[in-house]
Amino acid sequence: MPGKSISESAIHQKMAEALGRTRQRFIDDLIVKLSEIETLQTRINGKRDDKDALARLAFLTHRLNGIAATVNFPQIGESAADVEQAVSRFDRSDRQLSELSELIDILLDLMEDAIVDEM
């Protein structure tokens, strides 16, 4: 049959290149999200019933959780899921605020580590 046959190794190479580009975009996006999550944390600490900040934090952490494992950052994904769950059960109590803040700090540390390690 005429035409080009693509070898299995060429397919794997193309997939690895695509995954590498996706991973780099993820890191680039972490830089932006890091700052945004810090801002959201400050807003929530200042006003516990800031529904917009809580909703945005839940959205961002849901997205991080969804892609992090795919690009080989499973700890970021797990940490993001922990934050998302804490937001969903957040009752504005001192205890819940402290727990949420601790979980956000852990996520931010993991994000910073990933950014530094990839530079």
Backbone as XML, in Angstrom:
<?xml version="1.0"?>
<chain id="A" units="angstrom">
  <residue number="1" name="MET">
    <atom name="N" x="0.846" y="-1.169" z="0.000"/>
    <atom name="CA" x="0.000" y="0.000" z="0.000"/>
    <atom name="C" x="0.896" y="1.239" z="0.000"/>
  </residue>
  <residue number="2" name="PRO">
    <atom name="N" x="0.687" y="2.144" z="-0.954"/>
    <atom name="CA" x="1.526" y="3.336" z="-1.013"/>
    <atom name="C" x="1.221" y="4.280" z="0.149"/>
  </residue>
  <residue number="3" name="GLY">
    <atom name="N" x="2.171" y="5.131" z="0.448"/>
    <atom name="CA" x="1.976" y="6.108" z="1.516"/>
    <atom name="C" x="3.024" y="5.943" z="2.587"/>
  </residue>
  <residue number="4" name="LYS">
    <atom name="N" x="2.983" y="6.836" z="3.503"/>
    <atom name="CA" x="3.961" y="6.836" z="4.583"/>
    <atom name="C" x="3.459" y="6.015" z="5.753"/>
  </residue>
  <residue number="5" name="SER">
    <atom name="N" x="4.288" y="5.168" z="6.238"/>
    <atom name="CA" x="3.978" y="4.398" z="7.429"/>
    <atom name="C" x="4.664" y="5.080" z="8.612"/>
  </residue>
  <residue number="6" name="ILE">
    <atom name="N" x="3.906" y="5.308" z="9.630"/>
    <atom name="CA" x="4.470" y="5.950" z="10.820"/>
    <atom name="C" x="4.855" y="4.858" z="11.802"/>
  </residue>
  <residue number="7" name="SER">
    <atom name="N" x="6.099" y="4.860" z="12.182"/>
    <atom name="CA" x="6.577" y="3.838" z="13.110"/>
    <atom name="C" x="6.043" y="4.103" z="14.512"/>
  </residue>
  <residue number="8" name="GLU">
    <atom name="N" x="6.038" y="3.039" z="15.280"/>
    <atom name="CA" x="5.572" y="3.152" z="16.663"/>
    <atom name="C" x="6.456" y="4.110" z="17.461"/>
  </residue>
  <residue number="9" name="SER">
    <atom name="N" x="7.760" y="4.075" z="17.211"/>
    <atom name="CA" x="8.655" y="4.974" z="17.951"/>
    <atom name="C" x="8.410" y="6.437" z="17.576"/>
  </residue>
  <residue number="10" name="ALA">
    <atom name="N" x="8.061" y="6.685" z="16.314"/>
    <atom name="CA" x="7.752" y="8.057" z="15.899"/>
    <atom name="C" x="6.481" y="8.550" z="16.584"/>
  </residue>
  <residue number="11" name="ILE">
    <atom name="N" x="5.516" y="7.663" z="16.724"/>
    <atom name="CA" x="4.269" y="8.019" z="17.416"/>
    <atom name="C" x="4.563" y="8.349" z="18.878"/>
  </residue>
  <residue number="12" name="HIS">
    <atom name="N" x="5.368" y="7.503" z="19.514"/>
    <atom name="CA" x="5.725" y="7.754" z="20.918"/>
    <atom name="C" x="6.491" y="9.064" z="21.067"/>
  </residue>
  <residue number="13" name="GLN">
    <atom name="N" x="7.366" y="9.349" z="20.116"/>
    <atom name="CA" x="8.131" y="10.594" z="20.163"/>
    <atom name="C" x="7.205" y="11.800" z="20.038"/>
  </residue>
  <residue number="14" name="LYS">
    <atom name="N" x="6.257" y="11.740" z="19.103"/>
    <atom name="CA" x="5.297" y="12.842" z="18.926"/>
    <atom name="C" x="4.463" y="13.035" z="20.193"/>
  </residue>
  <residue number="15" name="MET">
    <atom name="N" x="4.038" y="11.926" z="20.794"/>
    <atom name="CA" x="3.245" y="12.017" z="22.022"/>
    <atom name="C" x="4.066" y="12.626" z="23.154"/>
  </residue>
  <residue number="16" name="ALA">
    <atom name="N" x="5.328" y="12.220" z="23.265"/>
    <atom name="CA" x="6.202" y="12.763" z="24.310"/>
    <atom name="C" x="6.421" y="14.259" z="24.111"/>
  </residue>
  <residue number="17" name="GLU">
    <atom name="N" x="6.591" y="14.673" z="22.862"/>
    <atom name="CA" x="6.766" y="16.099" z="22.570"/>
    <atom name="C" x="5.506" y="16.886" z="22.932"/>
  </residue>
  <residue number="18" name="ALA">
    <atom name="N" x="4.343" y="16.341" z="22.577"/>
    <atom name="CA" x="3.079" y="17.015" z="22.893"/>
    <atom name="C" x="2.888" y="17.110" z="24.405"/>
  </residue>
  <residue number="19" name="LEU">
    <atom name="N" x="3.208" y="16.038" z="25.108"/>
    <atom name="CA" x="3.082" y="16.051" z="26.564"/>
    <atom name="C" x="4.059" y="17.050" z="27.181"/>
  </residue>
  <residue number="20" name="GLY">
    <atom name="N" x="5.253" y="17.144" z="26.620"/>
    <atom name="CA" x="6.234" y="18.121" z="27.099"/>
    <atom name="C" x="5.740" y="19.547" z="26.931"/>
  </residue>
  <residue number="21" name="ARG">
    <atom name="N" x="5.112" y="19.826" z="25.787"/>
    <atom name="CA" x="4.550" y="21.174" z="25.567"/>
    <atom name="C" x="3.407" y="21.443" z="26.541"/>
  </residue>
  <residue number="22" name="THR">
    <atom name="N" x="2.578" y="20.436" z="26.772"/>
    <atom name="CA" x="1.465" y="20.586" z="27.713"/>
    <atom name="C" x="1.994" y="20.823" z="29.123"/>
  </residue>
  <residue number="23" name="ARG">
    <atom name="N" x="3.037" y="20.106" z="29.485"/>
    <atom name="CA" x="3.650" y="20.274" z="30.806"/>
    <atom name="C" x="4.207" y="21.691" z="30.961"/>
  </residue>
  <residue number="24" name="GLN">
    <atom name="N" x="4.858" y="22.205" z="29.919"/>
    <atom name="CA" x="5.410" y="23.563" z="29.982"/>
    <atom name="C" x="4.299" y="24.604" z="30.096"/>
  </residue>
  <residue number="25" name="ARG">
    <atom name="N" x="3.205" y="24.407" z="29.364"/>
    <atom name="CA" x="2.062" y="25.331" z="29.485"/>
    <atom name="C" x="1.488" y="25.277" z="30.902"/>
  </residue>
  <residue number="26" name="PHE">
    <atom name="N" x="1.457" y="24.077" z="31.482"/>
    <atom name="CA" x="0.973" y="23.914" z="32.851"/>
    <atom name="C" x="1.840" y="24.727" z="33.816"/>
  </residue>
  <residue number="27" name="ILE">
    <atom name="N" x="3.158" y="24.625" z="33.670"/>
    <atom name="CA" x="4.080" y="25.380" z="34.533"/>
    <atom name="C" x="3.880" y="26.882" z="34.332"/>
  </residue>
  <residue number="28" name="ASP">
    <atom name="N" x="3.777" y="27.309" z="33.081"/>
    <atom name="CA" x="3.546" y="28.734" z="32.798"/>
    <atom name="C" x="2.251" y="29.204" z="33.452"/>
  </residue>
  <residue number="29" name="ASP">
    <atom name="N" x="1.233" y="28.357" z="33.393"/>
    <atom name="CA" x="-0.061" y="28.690" z="33.987"/>
    <atom name="C" x="0.022" y="28.704" z="35.517"/>
  </residue>
  <residue number="30" name="LEU">
    <atom name="N" x="0.868" y="27.848" z="36.084"/>
    <atom name="CA" x="1.028" y="27.832" z="37.544"/>
    <atom name="C" x="1.510" y="29.174" z="38.067"/>
  </residue>
  <residue number="31" name="ILE">
    <atom name="N" x="2.381" y="29.815" z="37.302"/>
    <atom name="CA" x="2.920" y="31.109" z="37.721"/>
    <atom name="C" x="1.785" y="32.116" z="37.901"/>
  </residue>
  <residue number="32" name="VAL">
    <atom name="N" x="0.857" y="32.127" z="36.961"/>
    <atom name="CA" x="-0.290" y="33.037" z="37.023"/>
    <atom name="C" x="-1.238" y="32.619" z="38.144"/>
  </residue>
  <residue number="33" name="LYS">
    <atom name="N" x="-1.530" y="31.327" z="38.216"/>
    <atom name="CA" x="-2.482" y="30.833" z="39.213"/>
    <atom name="C" x="-1.955" y="30.991" z="40.634"/>
  </residue>
  <residue number="34" name="LEU">
    <atom name="N" x="-0.661" y="30.877" z="40.804"/>
    <atom name="CA" x="-0.056" y="31.045" z="42.124"/>
    <atom name="C" x="-0.431" y="32.403" z="42.708"/>
  </residue>
  <residue number="35" name="SER">
    <atom name="N" x="-0.232" y="33.430" z="41.938"/>
    <atom name="CA" x="-0.554" y="34.787" z="42.381"/>
    <atom name="C" x="-2.052" y="34.946" z="42.633"/>
  </residue>
  <residue number="36" name="GLU">
    <atom name="N" x="-2.853" y="34.387" z="41.745"/>
    <atom name="CA" x="-4.305" y="34.513" z="41.905"/>
    <atom name="C" x="-4.788" y="33.785" z="43.157"/>
  </residue>
  <residue number="37" name="ILE">
    <atom name="N" x="-4.262" y="32.599" z="43.406"/>
    <atom name="CA" x="-4.675" y="31.847" z="44.596"/>
    <atom name="C" x="-4.236" y="32.566" z="45.870"/>
  </residue>
  <residue number="38" name="GLU">
    <atom name="N" x="-3.058" y="33.168" z="45.863"/>
    <atom name="CA" x="-2.622" y="33.964" z="47.021"/>
    <atom name="C" x="-3.588" y="35.117" z="47.278"/>
  </residue>
  <residue number="39" name="THR">
    <atom name="N" x="-4.007" y="35.786" z="46.214"/>
    <atom name="CA" x="-4.955" y="36.896" z="46.339"/>
    <atom name="C" x="-6.296" y="36.406" z="46.874"/>
  </residue>
  <residue number="40" name="LEU">
    <atom name="N" x="-6.759" y="35.272" z="46.366"/>
    <atom name="CA" x="-8.030" y="34.712" z="46.839"/>
    <atom name="C" x="-7.937" y="34.336" z="48.314"/>
  </residue>
  <residue number="41" name="GLN">
    <atom name="N" x="-6.807" y="33.780" z="48.721"/>
    <atom name="CA" x="-6.617" y="33.424" z="50.124"/>
    <atom name="C" x="-6.709" y="34.671" z="51.010"/>
  </residue>
  <residue number="42" name="THR">
    <atom name="N" x="-6.090" y="35.742" z="50.589"/>
    <atom name="CA" x="-6.144" y="36.997" z="51.342"/>
    <atom name="C" x="-7.578" y="37.508" z="51.426"/>
  </residue>
  <residue number="43" name="ARG">
    <atom name="N" x="-8.288" y="37.451" z="50.304"/>
    <atom name="CA" x="-9.688" y="37.903" z="50.304"/>
    <atom name="C" x="-10.541" y="37.074" z="51.255"/>
  </residue>
  <residue number="44" name="ILE">
    <atom name="N" x="-10.372" y="35.761" z="51.218"/>
    <atom name="CA" x="-11.174" y="34.875" z="52.071"/>
    <atom name="C" x="-10.815" y="35.078" z="53.539"/>
  </residue>
  <residue number="45" name="ASN">
    <atom name="N" x="-9.539" y="35.267" z="53.835"/>
    <atom name="CA" x="-9.137" y="35.531" z="55.220"/>
    <atom name="C" x="-9.713" y="36.851" z="55.720"/>
  </residue>
  <residue number="46" name="GLY">
    <atom name="N" x="-9.882" y="37.813" z="54.834"/>
    <atom name="CA" x="-10.430" y="39.112" z="55.213"/>
    <atom name="C" x="-11.942" y="39.139" z="55.280"/>
  </residue>
  <residue number="47" name="LYS">
    <atom name="N" x="-12.574" y="38.329" z="54.455"/>
    <atom name="CA" x="-14.036" y="38.304" z="54.402"/>
    <atom name="C" x="-14.470" y="36.870" z="54.122"/>
  </residue>
  <residue number="48" name="ARG">
    <atom name="N" x="-14.796" y="36.156" z="55.160"/>
    <atom name="CA" x="-15.089" y="34.724" z="55.059"/>
    <atom name="C" x="-16.264" y="34.391" z="54.150"/>
  </residue>
  <residue number="49" name="ASP">
    <atom name="N" x="-17.161" y="35.332" z="53.969"/>
    <atom name="CA" x="-18.335" y="35.043" z="53.135"/>
    <atom name="C" x="-18.188" y="35.610" z="51.721"/>
  </residue>
  <residue number="50" name="ASP">
    <atom name="N" x="-16.954" y="35.787" z="51.259"/>
    <atom name="CA" x="-16.692" y="36.263" z="49.896"/>
    <atom name="C" x="-16.975" y="35.112" z="48.929"/>
  </residue>
  <residue number="51" name="LYS">
    <atom name="N" x="-18.232" y="35.032" z="48.518"/>
    <atom name="CA" x="-18.670" y="33.915" z="47.669"/>
    <atom name="C" x="-17.935" y="33.873" z="46.340"/>
  </residue>
  <residue number="52" name="ASP">
    <atom name="N" x="-17.634" y="35.035" z="45.784"/>
    <atom name="CA" x="-16.912" y="35.068" z="44.505"/>
    <atom name="C" x="-15.508" y="34.484" z="44.655"/>
  </residue>
  <residue number="53" name="ALA">
    <atom name="N" x="-14.821" y="34.848" z="45.733"/>
    <atom name="CA" x="-13.469" y="34.329" z="45.961"/>
    <atom name="C" x="-13.504" y="32.824" z="46.203"/>
  </residue>
  <residue number="54" name="LEU">
    <atom name="N" x="-14.468" y="32.363" z="46.972"/>
    <atom name="CA" x="-14.590" y="30.928" z="47.234"/>
    <atom name="C" x="-14.912" y="30.159" z="45.953"/>
  </residue>
  <residue number="55" name="ALA">
    <atom name="N" x="-15.806" y="30.701" z="45.146"/>
    <atom name="CA" x="-16.172" y="30.037" z="43.887"/>
    <atom name="C" x="-14.984" y="29.986" z="42.933"/>
  </residue>
  <residue number="56" name="ARG">
    <atom name="N" x="-14.243" y="31.078" z="42.850"/>
    <atom name="CA" x="-13.077" y="31.109" z="41.959"/>
    <atom name="C" x="-12.001" y="30.141" z="42.454"/>
  </residue>
  <residue number="57" name="LEU">
    <atom name="N" x="-11.791" y="30.080" z="43.762"/>
    <atom name="CA" x="-10.818" y="29.148" z="44.323"/>
    <atom name="C" x="-11.222" y="27.702" z="44.019"/>
  </residue>
  <residue number="58" name="ALA">
    <atom name="N" x="-12.491" y="27.393" z="44.172"/>
    <atom name="CA" x="-12.972" y="26.041" z="43.857"/>
    <atom name="C" x="-12.761" y="25.725" z="42.383"/>
  </residue>
  <residue number="59" name="PHE">
    <atom name="N" x="-13.046" y="26.680" z="41.513"/>
    <atom name="CA" x="-12.864" y="26.484" z="40.069"/>
    <atom name="C" x="-11.398" y="26.235" z="39.733"/>
  </residue>
  <residue number="60" name="LEU">
    <atom name="N" x="-10.511" y="27.086" z="40.241"/>
    <atom name="CA" x="-9.081" y="26.944" z="39.938"/>
    <atom name="C" x="-8.524" y="25.614" z="40.439"/>
  </residue>
  <residue number="61" name="THR">
    <atom name="N" x="-8.886" y="25.242" z="41.652"/>
    <atom name="CA" x="-8.346" y="24.003" z="42.207"/>
    <atom name="C" x="-8.935" y="22.784" z="41.502"/>
  </residue>
  <residue number="62" name="HIS">
    <atom name="N" x="-10.166" y="22.878" z="41.056"/>
    <atom name="CA" x="-10.766" y="21.787" z="40.281"/>
    <atom name="C" x="-9.986" y="21.580" z="38.986"/>
  </residue>
  <residue number="63" name="ARG">
    <atom name="N" x="-9.671" y="22.669" z="38.311"/>
    <atom name="CA" x="-8.905" y="22.588" z="37.055"/>
    <atom name="C" x="-7.493" y="22.059" z="37.297"/>
  </residue>
  <residue number="64" name="LEU">
    <atom name="N" x="-6.845" y="22.541" z="38.354"/>
    <atom name="CA" x="-5.503" y="22.040" z="38.680"/>
    <atom name="C" x="-5.533" y="20.541" z="38.945"/>
  </residue>
  <residue number="65" name="ASN">
    <atom name="N" x="-6.508" y="20.111" z="39.705"/>
    <atom name="CA" x="-6.646" y="18.700" z="40.020"/>
    <atom name="C" x="-6.818" y="17.880" z="38.742"/>
  </residue>
  <residue number="66" name="GLY">
    <atom name="N" x="-7.558" y="18.418" z="37.800"/>
    <atom name="CA" x="-7.848" y="17.685" z="36.575"/>
    <atom name="C" x="-6.643" y="17.427" z="35.694"/>
  </residue>
  <residue number="67" name="ILE">
    <atom name="N" x="-5.725" y="18.356" z="35.630"/>
    <atom name="CA" x="-4.603" y="18.208" z="34.698"/>
    <atom name="C" x="-3.282" y="17.834" z="35.355"/>
  </residue>
  <residue number="68" name="ALA">
    <atom name="N" x="-3.125" y="18.091" z="36.631"/>
    <atom name="CA" x="-1.818" y="17.923" z="37.285"/>
    <atom name="C" x="-1.240" y="16.516" z="37.133"/>
  </residue>
  <residue number="69" name="ALA">
    <atom name="N" x="-2.032" y="15.502" z="37.355"/>
    <atom name="CA" x="-1.511" y="14.133" z="37.249"/>
    <atom name="C" x="-1.111" y="13.800" z="35.819"/>
  </residue>
  <residue number="70" name="THR">
    <atom name="N" x="-1.854" y="14.324" z="34.857"/>
    <atom name="CA" x="-1.561" y="14.066" z="33.447"/>
    <atom name="C" x="-0.173" y="14.558" z="33.068"/>
  </residue>
  <residue number="71" name="VAL">
    <atom name="N" x="0.239" y="15.670" z="33.644"/>
    <atom name="CA" x="1.551" y="16.245" z="33.322"/>
    <atom name="C" x="2.584" y="15.930" z="34.413"/>
  </residue>
  <residue number="72" name="ASN">
    <atom name="N" x="2.306" y="14.874" z="35.170"/>
    <atom name="CA" x="3.243" y="14.318" z="36.144"/>
    <atom name="C" x="3.494" y="15.208" z="37.364"/>
  </residue>
  <residue number="73" name="PHE">
    <atom name="N" x="2.423" y="15.831" z="37.843"/>
    <atom name="CA" x="2.472" y="16.561" z="39.109"/>
    <atom name="C" x="1.330" y="16.067" z="40.000"/>
  </residue>
  <residue number="74" name="PRO">
    <atom name="N" x="1.345" y="14.783" z="40.370"/>
    <atom name="CA" x="0.216" y="14.231" z="41.123"/>
    <atom name="C" x="0.013" y="14.883" z="42.488"/>
  </residue>
  <residue number="75" name="GLN">
    <atom name="N" x="1.092" y="15.317" z="43.143"/>
    <atom name="CA" x="0.936" y="15.943" z="44.464"/>
    <atom name="C" x="0.178" y="17.263" z="44.362"/>
  </residue>
  <residue number="76" name="ILE">
    <atom name="N" x="0.417" y="18.006" z="43.294"/>
    <atom name="CA" x="-0.330" y="19.254" z="43.099"/>
    <atom name="C" x="-1.801" y="18.928" z="42.901"/>
  </residue>
  <residue number="77" name="GLY">
    <atom name="N" x="-2.083" y="17.899" z="42.122"/>
    <atom name="CA" x="-3.472" y="17.496" z="41.895"/>
    <atom name="C" x="-4.165" y="17.088" z="43.180"/>
  </residue>
  <residue number="78" name="GLU">
    <atom name="N" x="-3.483" y="16.287" z="43.983"/>
    <atom name="CA" x="-4.065" y="15.839" z="45.252"/>
    <atom name="C" x="-4.286" y="17.015" z="46.198"/>
  </residue>
  <residue number="79" name="SER">
    <atom name="N" x="-3.329" y="17.904" z="46.258"/>
    <atom name="CA" x="-3.447" y="19.073" z="47.127"/>
    <atom name="C" x="-4.572" y="19.990" z="46.654"/>
  </residue>
  <residue number="80" name="ALA">
    <atom name="N" x="-4.668" y="20.174" z="45.352"/>
    <atom name="CA" x="-5.749" y="20.997" z="44.793"/>
    <atom name="C" x="-7.106" y="20.383" z="45.121"/>
  </residue>
  <residue number="81" name="ALA">
    <atom name="N" x="-7.203" y="19.057" z="45.046"/>
    <atom name="CA" x="-8.458" y="18.380" z="45.396"/>
    <atom name="C" x="-8.797" y="18.600" z="46.867"/>
  </residue>
  <residue number="82" name="ASP">
    <atom name="N" x="-7.786" y="18.579" z="47.730"/>
    <atom name="CA" x="-8.013" y="18.837" z="49.160"/>
    <atom name="C" x="-8.572" y="20.243" z="49.379"/>
  </residue>
  <residue number="83" name="VAL">
    <atom name="N" x="-8.011" y="21.224" z="48.668"/>
    <atom name="CA" x="-8.500" y="22.601" z="48.797"/>
    <atom name="C" x="-9.928" y="22.689" z="48.276"/>
  </residue>
  <residue number="84" name="GLU">
    <atom name="N" x="-10.182" y="22.093" z="47.122"/>
    <atom name="CA" x="-11.535" y="22.128" z="46.546"/>
    <atom name="C" x="-12.554" y="21.525" z="47.514"/>
  </residue>
  <residue number="85" name="GLN">
    <atom name="N" x="-12.207" y="20.401" z="48.137"/>
    <atom name="CA" x="-13.114" y="19.774" z="49.103"/>
    <atom name="C" x="-13.315" y="20.651" z="50.332"/>
  </residue>
  <residue number="86" name="ALA">
    <atom name="N" x="-12.249" y="21.293" z="50.785"/>
    <atom name="CA" x="-12.360" y="22.187" z="51.949"/>
    <atom name="C" x="-13.265" y="23.373" z="51.636"/>
  </residue>
  <residue number="87" name="VAL">
    <atom name="N" x="-13.183" y="23.881" z="50.414"/>
    <atom name="CA" x="-14.067" y="24.984" z="50.010"/>
    <atom name="C" x="-15.517" y="24.509" z="50.016"/>
  </residue>
  <residue number="88" name="SER">
    <atom name="N" x="-15.752" y="23.298" z="49.530"/>
    <atom name="CA" x="-17.128" y="22.803" z="49.425"/>
    <atom name="C" x="-17.785" y="22.616" z="50.791"/>
  </residue>
  <residue number="89" name="ARG">
    <atom name="N" x="-16.984" y="22.359" z="51.821"/>
    <atom name="CA" x="-17.566" y="22.175" z="53.157"/>
    <atom name="C" x="-17.313" y="23.371" z="54.082"/>
  </residue>
  <residue number="90" name="PHE">
    <atom name="N" x="-16.822" y="24.456" z="53.521"/>
    <atom name="CA" x="-16.451" y="25.638" z="54.301"/>
    <atom name="C" x="-17.683" y="26.268" z="54.943"/>
  </residue>
  <residue number="91" name="ASP">
    <atom name="N" x="-17.668" y="26.363" z="56.273"/>
    <atom name="CA" x="-18.811" y="26.914" z="57.014"/>
    <atom name="C" x="-18.493" y="28.255" z="57.683"/>
  </residue>
  <residue number="92" name="ARG">
    <atom name="N" x="-17.363" y="28.841" z="57.312"/>
    <atom name="CA" x="-16.924" y="30.151" z="57.795"/>
    <atom name="C" x="-16.483" y="30.161" z="59.264"/>
  </residue>
  <residue number="93" name="SER">
    <atom name="N" x="-16.369" y="28.997" z="59.883"/>
    <atom name="CA" x="-15.905" y="28.945" z="61.276"/>
    <atom name="C" x="-14.394" y="29.175" z="61.323"/>
  </residue>
  <residue number="94" name="ASP">
    <atom name="N" x="-13.914" y="29.528" z="62.516"/>
    <atom name="CA" x="-12.472" y="29.723" z="62.695"/>
    <atom name="C" x="-11.702" y="28.455" z="62.336"/>
  </residue>
  <residue number="95" name="ARG">
    <atom name="N" x="-12.216" y="27.322" z="62.785"/>
    <atom name="CA" x="-11.552" y="26.046" z="62.525"/>
    <atom name="C" x="-11.479" y="25.761" z="61.030"/>
  </residue>
  <residue number="96" name="GLN">
    <atom name="N" x="-12.578" y="25.956" z="60.333"/>
    <atom name="CA" x="-12.616" y="25.700" z="58.886"/>
    <atom name="C" x="-11.729" y="26.693" z="58.131"/>
  </residue>
  <residue number="97" name="LEU">
    <atom name="N" x="-11.716" y="27.941" z="58.580"/>
    <atom name="CA" x="-10.860" y="28.943" z="57.935"/>
    <atom name="C" x="-9.390" y="28.572" z="58.104"/>
  </residue>
  <residue number="98" name="SER">
    <atom name="N" x="-9.030" y="28.130" z="59.301"/>
    <atom name="CA" x="-7.657" y="27.715" z="59.566"/>
    <atom name="C" x="-7.275" y="26.512" z="58.705"/>
  </residue>
  <residue number="99" name="GLU">
    <atom name="N" x="-8.169" y="25.535" z="58.615"/>
    <atom name="CA" x="-7.916" y="24.342" z="57.798"/>
    <atom name="C" x="-7.754" y="24.718" z="56.328"/>
  </residue>
  <residue number="100" name="LEU">
    <atom name="N" x="-8.663" y="25.545" z="55.830"/>
    <atom name="CA" x="-8.595" y="25.964" z="54.430"/>
    <atom name="C" x="-7.296" y="26.709" z="54.153"/>
  </residue>
  <residue number="101" name="SER">
    <atom name="N" x="-6.928" y="27.596" z="55.050"/>
    <atom name="CA" x="-5.703" y="28.371" z="54.875"/>
    <atom name="C" x="-4.465" y="27.468" z="54.860"/>
  </residue>
  <residue number="102" name="GLU">
    <atom name="N" x="-4.437" y="26.480" z="55.745"/>
    <atom name="CA" x="-3.317" y="25.529" z="55.771"/>
    <atom name="C" x="-3.232" y="24.747" z="54.466"/>
  </residue>
  <residue number="103" name="LEU">
    <atom name="N" x="-4.373" y="24.295" z="53.967"/>
    <atom name="CA" x="-4.394" y="23.528" z="52.719"/>
    <atom name="C" x="-3.963" y="24.383" z="51.531"/>
  </residue>
  <residue number="104" name="ILE">
    <atom name="N" x="-4.380" y="25.636" z="51.535"/>
    <atom name="CA" x="-3.953" y="26.547" z="50.464"/>
    <atom name="C" x="-2.443" y="26.750" z="50.534"/>
  </residue>
  <residue number="105" name="ASP">
    <atom name="N" x="-1.908" y="26.919" z="51.740"/>
    <atom name="CA" x="-0.457" y="27.095" z="51.896"/>
    <atom name="C" x="0.318" y="25.889" z="51.364"/>
  </residue>
  <residue number="106" name="ILE">
    <atom name="N" x="-0.173" y="24.700" z="51.633"/>
    <atom name="CA" x="0.473" y="23.484" z="51.124"/>
    <atom name="C" x="0.455" y="23.483" z="49.599"/>
  </residue>
  <residue number="107" name="LEU">
    <atom name="N" x="-0.701" y="23.806" z="49.020"/>
    <atom name="CA" x="-0.816" y="23.855" z="47.560"/>
    <atom name="C" x="0.137" y="24.891" z="46.975"/>
  </residue>
  <residue number="108" name="LEU">
    <atom name="N" x="0.177" y="26.066" z="47.571"/>
    <atom name="CA" x="1.067" y="27.120" z="47.073"/>
    <atom name="C" x="2.533" y="26.687" z="47.137"/>
  </residue>
  <residue number="109" name="ASP">
    <atom name="N" x="2.912" y="26.008" z="48.217"/>
    <atom name="CA" x="4.291" y="25.510" z="48.334"/>
    <atom name="C" x="4.613" y="24.511" z="47.226"/>
  </residue>
  <residue number="110" name="LEU">
    <atom name="N" x="3.694" y="23.603" z="46.955"/>
    <atom name="CA" x="3.908" y="22.615" z="45.889"/>
    <atom name="C" x="4.002" y="23.287" z="44.523"/>
  </residue>
  <residue number="111" name="MET">
    <atom name="N" x="3.165" y="24.291" z="44.315"/>
    <atom name="CA" x="3.202" y="25.021" z="43.046"/>
    <atom name="C" x="4.544" y="25.735" z="42.883"/>
  </residue>
  <residue number="112" name="GLU">
    <atom name="N" x="4.988" y="26.408" z="43.947"/>
    <atom name="CA" x="6.279" y="27.109" z="43.900"/>
    <atom name="C" x="7.421" y="26.131" z="43.625"/>
  </residue>
  <residue number="113" name="ASP">
    <atom name="N" x="7.392" y="24.984" z="44.295"/>
    <atom name="CA" x="8.439" y="23.977" z="44.080"/>
    <atom name="C" x="8.460" y="23.511" z="42.626"/>
  </residue>
  <residue number="114" name="ALA">
    <atom name="N" x="7.293" y="23.277" z="42.053"/>
    <atom name="CA" x="7.215" y="22.821" z="40.661"/>
    <atom name="C" x="7.772" y="23.872" z="39.711"/>
  </residue>
  <residue number="115" name="ILE">
    <atom name="N" x="7.438" y="25.118" z="39.969"/>
    <atom name="CA" x="7.927" y="26.208" z="39.113"/>
    <atom name="C" x="9.449" y="26.291" z="39.185"/>
  </residue>
  <residue number="116" name="VAL">
    <atom name="N" x="9.990" y="26.279" z="40.395"/>
    <atom name="CA" x="11.442" y="26.378" z="40.578"/>
    <atom name="C" x="12.145" y="25.170" z="39.956"/>
  </residue>
  <residue number="117" name="ASP">
    <atom name="N" x="11.611" y="23.985" z="40.173"/>
    <atom name="CA" x="12.235" y="22.767" z="39.643"/>
    <atom name="C" x="12.261" y="22.733" z="38.122"/>
  </residue>
  <residue number="118" name="GLU">
    <atom name="N" x="11.300" y="23.379" z="37.487"/>
    <atom name="CA" x="11.209" y="23.351" z="36.025"/>
    <atom name="C" x="11.998" y="24.471" z="35.360"/>
  </residue>
  <residue number="119" name="MET">
    <atom name="N" x="12.546" y="25.383" z="36.154"/>
    <atom name="CA" x="13.305" y="26.494" z="35.567"/>
    <atom name="C" x="14.744" y="26.121" z="35.347"/>
  </residue>
</chain>
